[in-house]
Amino acid sequence: MPDKRHDFLVIGSGLAGLLFALEASRHGRVAVLAKGEPGDTNTRLAQGGIATVVTADDSFERHTSDTVRTGEGLSHPKVAASVVEEGPRVIEELEHHGVKFARNPGGHSYNLGREGGHSCRRILHANDETGRMIQDALLERLRANRRIELFAGHCAIDLITTSKLEEHTPQRGRTRILGAYVLNAATGKISTFLAPHVLLATGGAGKVYRYTSNPDVACGDGLAMAHRAGARLGNLEFVQFHPTCLYDQRQRRFLISEAVRGEGAILKSISGQPFMKDHHEMGSLAPRDVVARACDQEMKRHGDRHVTLDMSGIDRQRFKRRFPMIYATCLELGLDITRDPVPVVPAAHYMCGGVLTDGMGRTDLVNLYAAGEVACTGLHGANRLASNSLLESAVFALRAARAAGEDHAGSGAGARIPEIPPWNPGQATVPKESILVNAHWEMVRALMWDFVGIERNNHRLALAAKYIHLLREIVERYYWDFILDTDLTELRNISLVAELIISSAAARRESRGLHYNADHPGKGGVEWEREIVLDPTSSEVRLASADEIPFGQVQSPWSQAETETAGR
């Protein structure tokens, strides 16, 4: 008998996972796994907000155009349009769950921010703690829902599929999901969590890099598990580096929100010279890929460890009202950011690629869905438009919940799960020391930062591929030789994801969006306006064919009339 059995299993407790769970609970019992504390997610750290059309001087077409332009030829226009058009309904749904966005005096209109790449103000926010507000509101709703069980400190190790039970190669469209093996960090016990429908909502993979804005749980677990199970991944070469992470050893993951630049902050060199106008006509409000590369080049040109962000042009009281958390945090570190230039550096921030899905969040594996940062939906393309991430997470969580509910209600083998063997540790022993795991963890992250960072070249990518192959062999031996804990599980995942990122970057012989190869500095032709696909069923890394990925197959959770009238 399995340890746990539910109708739906959600791996991850950020916006996508929580919203999916709340919707799916209408159709059955739901288990939600949080690797650490439930609030330890990228969602909680999101300062900026959620991009949505809510004013008469904005339009769906304008937001879609900004998204597609920023995606550098790989953001699919139909996908972008469909996601943007559902934005107002998403806001209503979040407000229904208790989320409160900032409003102007009188409360009749939203207080909107502006961020890089946007042609107007359209960022709904809760000052500079939007993610925390969303996370807390959804968690409160979830904990009050008797059809949902939340398991904190539970790390998914691997997906259980029919192909693994039958010991044959996964086949696209035929391999069915059955659940997951899950490690309880407190007890060390590995349990089977069975469910005929599983959502991957594990977030990103920032911890693959030495410097990141992400929390410690962001190790690419969902990417690694999906790849091992036989699902295709796409666009992993497009890793977004946030341009303005605070340069301070006491707060190594603290971001200075892009919305600060939307209010007038200027990027400058240590000597005080503005430099962004030399790189883009939008200056400090250029898209993130442009800003991150410009900061990186400025630092390398002068041999500096950081650049600065000058916020002295913003009214002091207005800044404190709009960004109270940023202001207070920096003040604790001795920085009055309304007066003092703030040292900032780029840091790995967001994975634009992920597990390939159709327009409803379905993956290659039957009854496996993906939403949020772990998914590649066709929205972001080669570069994510600021604050589109929370929008995408919510839209695809709701779509996937609808798809999973319909799949669950339908007849067929989906709900029948065969007998699953318990986790077999084999001859694994308790490791005598942890230093080897820690050392290889640092090796992987240093390798990725130095060889596969903001700027790449063919030589560095070739060396990185050789090094990561050796590291992966060592890590896999550890995995089978020693009793599992969270550290070893994460090391296995980040080493695999690092290898997949390197393979994807080497395969794209051009520079586009977030992927910049100094040996191929320009964009390729139209043949490169396709996803780089990692296909574990054939061990191929290749450009997708023109009609290979069903991004545009969408069935909205709401009627067209509801979408058109929401928030307008």
ZAMARGU-4260 file (C-alpha; in steps of 0.2 Angstrom, whole numbers, plus 5000, padded with zeros to 4 digits):
<rodrens>
0) 5000/5000/5000 | 5006/5018/4996 | 5010/5029/5011 | 4999/5043/5003 | 4986/5043/4990
5) 4977/5058/4983 | 4968/5064/4967 | 4980/5078/4964 | 4998/5080/4969 | 5006/5097/4968
10) 5025/5098/4969 | 5029/5116/4974 | 5020/5129/4985 | 5022/5146/4976 | 5008/5155/4967
15) 5006/5142/4953 | 5005/5127/4965 | 4994/5136/4978 | 4982/5142/4965 | 4981/5126/4956
20) 4978/5117/4973 | 4963/5128/4977 | 4955/5126/4960 | 4958/5107/4959 | 4951/5104/4976
25) 4934/5107/4968 | 4937/5090/4959 | 4945/5079/4973 | 4958/5078/4987 | 4975/5087/4984
30) 4992/5085/4992 | 5004/5100/4991 | 5023/5097/4994 | 5034/5111/5000 | 5052/5106/5000
35) 5056/5119/5014 | 5044/5130/5023 | 5028/5133/5013 | 5032/5151/5011 | 5050/5148/5005
40) 5047/5152/4986 | 5052/5163/4972 | 5034/5170/4973 | 5037/5177/4990 | 5052/5186/4985
45) 5043/5195/4970 | 5044/5213/4974 | 5038/5221/4958 | 5020/5215/4955 | 5009/5208/4941
50) 5008/5215/4924 | 4989/5217/4918 | 4979/5229/4907 | 4967/5238/4919 | 4966/5256/4912
55) 4958/5264/4897 | 4974/5271/4890 | 4982/5254/4889 | 4976/5239/4879 | 4978/5220/4877
60) 4987/5223/4860 | 4999/5235/4868 | 5004/5223/4882 | 5005/5209/4870 | 5016/5219/4858
65) 5028/5223/4873 | 5029/5205/4877 | 5032/5199/4860 | 5045/5212/4857 | 5055/5208/4873
70) 5054/5189/4868 | 5065/5193/4853 | 5056/5182/4840 | 5053/5167/4852 | 5038/5174/4861
75) 5023/5166/4852 | 5010/5180/4848 | 4995/5169/4850 | 5001/5163/4867 | 5005/5181/4873
80) 4988/5188/4867 | 4979/5174/4876 | 4988/5176/4893 | 4987/5195/4892 | 4968/5194/4889
85) 4966/5183/4904 | 4975/5196/4915 | 4960/5205/4922 | 4951/5189/4927 | 4967/5183/4936
90) 4967/5199/4946 | 4949/5196/4951 | 4953/5178/4956 | 4967/5184/4967 | 4957/5197/4975
95) 4943/5184/4978 | 4956/5174/4988 | 4961/5190/4998 | 4975/5198/4989 | 4974/5217/4991
100) 4983/5227/4978 | 4988/5245/4981 | 4976/5258/4976 | 4977/5277/4973 | 4969/5289/4986
105) 4950/5286/4986 | 4952/5268/4982 | 4944/5269/4965 | 4959/5265/4954 | 4975/5254/4956
110) 4991/5262/4959 | 5001/5256/4944 | 5020/5254/4943 | 5031/5253/4927 | 5046/5242/4924
115) 5058/5239/4910 | 5052/5235/4893 | 5034/5241/4897 | 5027/5255/4886 | 5016/5262/4900
120) 5011/5259/4918 | 5002/5243/4921 | 5011/5234/4936 | 4999/5230/4950 | 5008/5229/4966
125) 5007/5229/4985 | 5021/5242/4987 | 5037/5232/4986 | 5031/5216/4994 | 5018/5210/4981
130) 5024/5192/4981 | 5023/5190/5000 | 5006/5197/5000 | 5000/5184/4987 | 5009/5170/4995
135) 5001/5174/5012 | 4984/5176/5006 | 4984/5160/4996 | 4992/5150/5010 | 4978/5156/5022
140) 4965/5150/5010 | 4973/5134/5007 | 4975/5130/5026 | 4957/5133/5028 | 4952/5120/5014
145) 4949/5103/5021 | 4952/5095/5004 | 4970/5100/5004 | 4984/5093/5014 | 5000/5103/5015
150) 5017/5094/5018 | 5031/5105/5023 | 5049/5099/5022 | 5045/5086/5009 | 5057/5085/4994
155) 5051/5076/4979 | 5065/5064/4973 | 5058/5057/4957 | 5042/5055/4947 | 5034/5038/4946
160) 5028/5034/4929 | 5022/5018/4920 | 5038/5017/4910 | 5048/5016/4925 | 5038/5002/4932
165) 5038/4993/4915 | 5057/4997/4913 | 5056/5003/4895 | 5060/5019/4887 | 5047/5033/4890
170) 5036/5036/4875 | 5028/5053/4871 | 5010/5054/4874 | 5009/5036/4881 | 5019/5037/4897
175) 5008/5040/4912 | 5011/5049/4928 | 5007/5039/4944 | 5015/5050/4958 | 5032/5053/4966
180) 5044/5047/4978 | 5046/5060/4992 | 5059/5062/5005 | 5053/5069/5022 | 5068/5080/5028
185) 5064/5078/5046 | 5063/5059/5047 | 5074/5054/5032 | 5060/5042/5026 | 5056/5041/5008
190) 5037/5038/5005 | 5027/5035/4989 | 5014/5049/4986 | 5002/5042/4973 | 4990/5053/4962
195) 4983/5051/4945 | 4987/5069/4941 | 5003/5078/4946 | 5007/5097/4944 | 5025/5102/4943
200) 5026/5120/4951 | 5044/5119/4958 | 5050/5136/4952 | 5066/5140/4944 | 5085/5135/4945
205) 5094/5150/4951 | 5105/5140/4963 | 5113/5132/4948 | 5123/5149/4948 | 5135/5155/4961
210) 5126/5172/4962 | 5107/5172/4962 | 5092/5181/4969 | 5083/5165/4972 | 5079/5156/4988
215) 5089/5140/4993 | 5075/5128/4987 | 5077/5134/4968 | 5088/5120/4962 | 5079/5115/4946
220) 5071/5100/4954 | 5056/5100/4943 | 5066/5102/4927 | 5077/5087/4932 | 5063/5076/4937
225) 5053/5079/4921 | 5069/5076/4910 | 5072/5059/4919 | 5054/5054/4917 | 5055/5057/4898
230) 5047/5075/4896 | 5054/5087/4884 | 5062/5103/4890 | 5065/5119/4880 | 5074/5135/4879
235) 5085/5132/4894 | 5099/5143/4887 | 5088/5158/4891 | 5092/5162/4910 | 5087/5179/4915
240) 5100/5189/4926 | 5092/5202/4936 | 5102/5218/4934 | 5101/5225/4951 | 5104/5213/4966
245) 5111/5222/4981 | 5130/5220/4982 | 5132/5217/5001 | 5138/5201/5009 | 5125/5203/5023
250) 5110/5202/5010 | 5117/5192/4996 | 5100/5188/4988 | 5091/5205/4991 | 5084/5213/4975
255) 5082/5231/4971 | 5066/5230/4961 | 5065/5235/4943 | 5051/5246/4948 | 5063/5258/4957
260) 5070/5262/4939 | 5052/5264/4934 | 5051/5278/4946 | 5066/5287/4940 | 5082/5278/4947
265) 5097/5279/4936 | 5111/5266/4934 | 5128/5273/4935 | 5146/5268/4936 | 5156/5268/4952
270) 5163/5285/4946 | 5145/5292/4944 | 5143/5291/4926 | 5127/5286/4918 | 5130/5272/4905
275) 5113/5264/4900 | 5110/5277/4886 | 5125/5270/4877 | 5117/5253/4876 | 5098/5256/4873
280) 5087/5271/4869 | 5076/5267/4884 | 5091/5269/4896 | 5089/5262/4913 | 5072/5255/4908
285) 5078/5244/4894 | 5073/5226/4894 | 5083/5216/4907 | 5094/5206/4896 | 5101/5223/4889
290) 5103/5230/4906 | 5111/5215/4914 | 5124/5214/4899 | 5127/5232/4900 | 5131/5231/4919
295) 5142/5216/4916 | 5152/5225/4902 | 5153/5241/4913 | 5161/5231/4927 | 5173/5221/4916
300) 5178/5237/4907 | 5183/5246/4923 | 5188/5231/4934 | 5174/5235/4946 | 5165/5223/4957
305) 5148/5232/4955 | 5139/5247/4947 | 5128/5259/4957 | 5109/5264/4956 | 5106/5282/4960
310) 5089/5285/4967 | 5092/5303/4973 | 5081/5310/4960 | 5065/5302/4968 | 5056/5311/4981
315) 5061/5304/4998 | 5043/5303/5005 | 5036/5295/4989 | 5050/5283/4989 | 5047/5277/5007
320) 5028/5275/5003 | 5031/5265/4987 | 5046/5255/4993 | 5045/5253/5012 | 5053/5236/5013
325) 5068/5241/5001 | 5070/5257/5010 | 5070/5249/5028 | 5081/5234/5023 | 5095/5246/5015
330) 5094/5258/5030 | 5098/5243/5042 | 5113/5240/5032 | 5118/5258/5033 | 5112/5264/5016
335) 5100/5279/5014 | 5095/5275/4997 | 5086/5291/4994 | 5103/5299/4996 | 5117/5286/4994
340) 5121/5277/4978 | 5117/5259/4980 | 5130/5246/4975 | 5121/5233/4963 | 5127/5218/4953
345) 5117/5206/4941 | 5112/5189/4948 | 5104/5174/4941 | 5085/5177/4943 | 5073/5168/4931
350) 5073/5153/4920 | 5063/5158/4904 | 5064/5140/4897 | 5057/5124/4906 | 5046/5109/4904
355) 5037/5111/4887 | 5018/5112/4889 | 5003/5115/4878 | 4991/5130/4881 | 4983/5121/4895
360) 4999/5116/4905 | 4999/5098/4899 | 5016/5090/4896 | 5022/5075/4886 | 5018/5063/4900
365) 4999/5059/4902 | 4992/5068/4917 | 5008/5078/4921 | 5005/5096/4921 | 5018/5111/4923
370) 5014/5129/4928 | 5025/5144/4934 | 5044/5146/4931 | 5047/5127/4929 | 5036/5128/4913
375) 5040/5133/4895 | 5023/5139/4888 | 5028/5150/4873 | 5025/5166/4882 | 5042/5173/4887
380) 5053/5167/4872 | 5071/5173/4873 | 5068/5186/4887 | 5054/5188/4900 | 5045/5205/4901
385) 5046/5211/4919 | 5031/5206/4930 | 5024/5194/4917 | 5030/5179/4928 | 5016/5181/4941
390) 5003/5183/4927 | 5009/5168/4918 | 5010/5157/4934 | 4992/5162/4938 | 4985/5160/4921
395) 4993/5143/4918 | 4989/5137/4936 | 4970/5140/4933 | 4971/5132/4915 | 4980/5117/4921
400) 4968/5115/4936 | 4954/5115/4923 | 4963/5102/4912 | 4967/5091/4927 | 4949/5092/4933
405) 4942/5087/4916 | 4954/5073/4914 | 4950/5067/4932 | 4931/5067/4928 | 4934/5058/4912
410) 4934/5039/4910 | 4949/5028/4906 | 4965/5022/4915 | 4970/5039/4922 | 4963/5036/4939
415) 4968/5018/4941 | 4986/5016/4948 | 4994/4999/4948 | 5004/4993/4963 | 5019/5003/4966
420) 5035/4996/4975 | 5042/5006/4990 | 5058/5015/4988 | 5072/5003/4987 | 5089/5011/4994
425) 5099/4995/4989 | 5116/4994/4997 | 5117/5013/5000 | 5126/5018/5016 | 5126/5034/5027
430) 5140/5045/5020 | 5155/5047/5032 | 5157/5066/5028 | 5147/5079/5019 | 5162/5090/5013
435) 5162/5081/4996 | 5144/5085/4992 | 5147/5103/4997 | 5163/5104/4987 | 5154/5097/4971
440) 5140/5109/4974 | 5151/5124/4974 | 5161/5117/4959 | 5145/5116/4948 | 5139/5134/4953
445) 5156/5141/4950 | 5158/5133/4933 | 5141/5139/4928 | 5144/5157/4933 | 5161/5158/4925
450) 5158/5148/4909 | 5139/5149/4906 | 5134/5166/4913 | 5128/5183/4906 | 5141/5181/4891
455) 5146/5165/4884 | 5158/5159/4870 | 5161/5143/4861 | 5177/5139/4870 | 5170/5141/4887
460) 5154/5131/4883 | 5165/5117/4876 | 5175/5117/4892 | 5160/5118/4903 | 5153/5103/4894
465) 5168/5092/4898 | 5169/5097/4916 | 5150/5095/4920 | 5151/5077/4912 | 5164/5072/4924
470) 5155/5080/4939 | 5139/5072/4934 | 5147/5055/4934 | 5154/5057/4951 | 5137/5064/4958
475) 5127/5049/4951 | 5139/5037/4960 | 5136/5047/4976 | 5117/5046/4973 | 5117/5027/4972
480) 5130/5024/4985 | 5124/5034/4999 | 5107/5036/5009 | 5098/5051/5002 | 5096/5068/5010
485) 5090/5084/5003 | 5108/5090/5000 | 5112/5075/4989 | 5095/5076/4980 | 5098/5094/4976
490) 5116/5091/4970 | 5110/5078/4958 | 5097/5090/4951 | 5108/5105/4949 | 5122/5095/4941
495) 5109/5088/4928 | 5101/5105/4925 | 5118/5113/4923 | 5122/5100/4909 | 5106/5103/4901
500) 5108/5122/4901 | 5126/5120/4894 | 5119/5108/4880 | 5106/5121/4875 | 5118/5136/4875
505) 5130/5126/4864 | 5116/5122/4852 | 5110/5140/4849 | 5124/5147/4837 | 5118/5165/4838
510) 5115/5178/4851 | 5096/5181/4855 | 5088/5189/4871 | 5096/5182/4886 | 5108/5171/4877
515) 5124/5180/4871 | 5138/5171/4863 | 5153/5182/4859 | 5158/5170/4844 | 5140/5172/4837
520) 5136/5191/4841 | 5121/5193/4830 | 5104/5185/4828 | 5103/5171/4816 | 5089/5170/4802
525) 5071/5165/4804 | 5077/5147/4806 | 5083/5151/4823 | 5066/5158/4829 | 5062/5141/4837
530) 5065/5133/4853 | 5080/5122/4857 | 5072/5106/4863 | 5080/5093/4874 | 5072/5076/4871
535) 5076/5063/4883 | 5067/5049/4873 | 5080/5051/4859 | 5094/5060/4868 | 5093/5074/4856
540) 5097/5093/4858 | 5090/5101/4843 | 5079/5115/4835 | 5061/5112/4836 | 5052/5109/4820
545) 5039/5122/4815 | 5024/5113/4822 | 5031/5102/4835 | 5025/5111/4851 | 5007/5114/4854
550) 5009/5130/4863 | 4993/5138/4856 | 4980/5124/4861 | 4971/5134/4874 | 4954/5132/4882
555) 4952/5147/4894 | 4945/5144/4912 | 4933/5158/4908 | 4921/5162/4894 | 4926/5175/4881
560) 4913/5187/4887 | 4920/5186/4905 | 4938/5189/4899 | 4933/5204/4888 | 4923/5212/4902
565) 4934/5208/4917 | 4942/5224/4925 | 4937/5235/4911
</rodrens>
